[in-house]
């Protein structure tokens, strides 16, 4: 009956008519005054719960730019068993406010709970989940890769394909800067791996909504 | 931060004086605490000022529970003042307790001077770091200029929305620095919550209620925090819907009214659990579908649509999906519901009441078939009979009841009929043994005219019995009834049920003589051993001893008695062990 539940809590105005209709049918379908009485464990009906699949979610937060805020937010994830896949923080044009992009994985029930818990934090000004709205994701990755006379050209061609830059060269290594979404940076890592990666540094994903 | 631009009014003041002035402006009249190195100047200022009563706890954990007791009976934040290091760490249990049970608690911890922070100085600990995850808000104040603002902010956050603890950590030099100071006005605080509830949702809710056949109200601590008891009562007067309360909700609805089915959950009444799980509509008010309430959540109330009123959006659809979420203050939302009901044609409400009469019939059936029960004995005092006897003695008094944690707590919740909000203090979420005794001291300090009774266990009482000094010193004549079963009773119950009667580390092989212990502190002690002497001795201890002398009543109860009904962990909530 509730495969398609409305979003709870904050956006409480939507889909009311739907649920009212469901209610009528539900109430007629259980005429007994104590429907559970006399049922053995294996006959007990279960409460329908909405099931959604796990996927990465992109949360973008405005937070007060002060000590302890990051600790409170990361502590919330750790303490409640949520998982941070990527985290990226920086000051905004207002030095009192920071922007945080958090990529977290979970079903929508869990992520909804994360958003609500984040909103409760006093220092958190705004939380938006932009997973399902048009947005741009970028991260910057620096890769130091083993390079010899023989394969340096090949690496440089790869870098060119990915519109990357060589930012440092030594006799034995090349350091490459790649910018893009996770898919692109992952793809580059995959291709560069056979050459021998010495070190990878990623900034984490920064995301912003498209449009006005 | 704050601009002190009104030169004409500003005065040269130390941080200590600023703190005291700010606290007074907030209406703080009592502080529970213990002094220490870094807060001595602040203590000096408190004494010189003399307007705020300071209660000297004997352990900082005691101070926090006293402040919780104070907060629970008054609705005002309970204020705590402690020193750095161990002073701060000892408050952690109380802060965590307040966090779980949404108690407004405002804690000031001293800190080593700013220039020592990070050096592992004597009695240095990262108080904001340690308390971060168990406070609504905490901060370290590094400039004397910010003191007033941060104190006002933290104090107000503790009581706003869903209440909870806040902590302000203040280094020694910030306390001693002198600045020109004017008490700030019009401080803008972050607005984090919505109070009024969506009108459309409330209409949908009322519509659902009037269409339902087997409705039940399931109310929790939110009803008490928001002061919504009257509204709840009115809603029941209009609709005649049965009510069950959570442990934290007890007192939110008069426990003697016929619509009250008792507490629900793991040790709830048979009727309350059967009713909520067979219902077709749950009206949840200020409750959070805790695992002790729902049992195995997969089987929880499979036929019910759920309306959930809560000020904390994160409590909605956390454990159980909600059909009609209403974010707002319980008092305001219930009032709106009542108004909608009052505009509803009388005939519709009459039809509704007639329709649910068969539901009531079933409920009365359950109550008759499976009431709370126990077997009395001639030789052993049954814990339930001890509570019933206390209730009989005190039912016409204005009481405040506190409990500790364990078997006795569940029995009190079952057998003592709490009639008014803010008169029942218990540690629900965190389950803190040692809570009850200091809490009743704090409560009685706030409400000295009330009869303060603490039900405790021998295990729980021993966790904070040092506060007996405070009760004697402050002439707080609380009555402590110790359920003495020589064991951690709830642990032994589980060991009997699930661990083959192996009493691992749960029995006390020696016990203090509680009567002598009371006398050693300058309090009164009683020992009650036989069922035949129970009522008379209990009455004497509660009623005839002077009201300013604490009385410890050591009652030897049957150690084999278990709490029933019981929903075993992981079981569907309708599978109860009855005996």
Interface residues (C-beta under 8 A of the other chain):
Chain A: X2 X5 X8 X9 X10 X12 X13 X16 X19 X20 X23 X24 X26 X27 X30 X33 X34 X35 X36 X37 X41 X44 X45 X46 X47 X48 X49 X50 X67 X68 X71 X72 X75 X76 X79 X109 X112 X113 X116 X117 X119 X120 X122 X123
Chain B: X128 X129 X132 X133 X136 X137 X138 X139 X140 X157 X190 X192 X198 X200 X201 X204 X207 X208 X211 X212 X213 X214 X274 X277 X278 X280 X297 X298 X299 X300 X301 X302 X303 X305 X312 X313 X314 X316 X317 X318 X320 X321 X322 X323 X324 X325 X326 X327 X358 X359 X361 X362 X572 X574 X575
